[in-house]
Amino acid sequence: MKKGLKKLSRVVATLILAPEFFSYWIRSRWFGRDRALEGSTQTLSLIPGLVGQVFRRAFLTQVLDYCHPESTVEFGTIFSKAGTRIEENVYIGPHCHIGWVHIERDVLIAAGVHIPSGPMTHGTADPAKRIQDQPGLLQQIHIGAGTWIGSGGVIMADVGRDSVVGAGAVVTKPIPGRVLAAGVPARVLRNREPASLPEDIAS
């Protein structure tokens, strides 16, 4: 029953969003998929509550490389890369920015997390040129299944499955699976074992 209602809500939302889908299709031909996606998700990010979740889910399942219909994207979150993949039961909290990333199933991303498309989205090698005029090197970031990213984290490298990244951490190097990492830059504090996992590291 519950799954049937969710499916019906997605169908209704998709029909209501028909003008937005058409606008996205036109803009993607003129400016590219990424620019079109960013503009559309900025608009849809402003819809609050459960209705906003349903609308964002209906849109993202159609325009991203992959977005599972059992994922949740909260208010204020925008996407900038259409190549993003979001798997089943992913939760993305409010006011996040999501670049080129593959988020595996059951990942929790808290509020205000930024996942740019790697650490070199802008070139900086030539100080005689403006940074915005220098080409960057985009990299897809991989977030392993079951991981929890704490509030305000900045993720610029892969994170292994079933890990916890503390609030405010800045991940600049890959984090292995089943560990707890925190800090700026983030470093592994300990293996993730139930007896040694403090509840106040991530939020």
Disulfide bonds with the S-S distance in Angstrom:
none
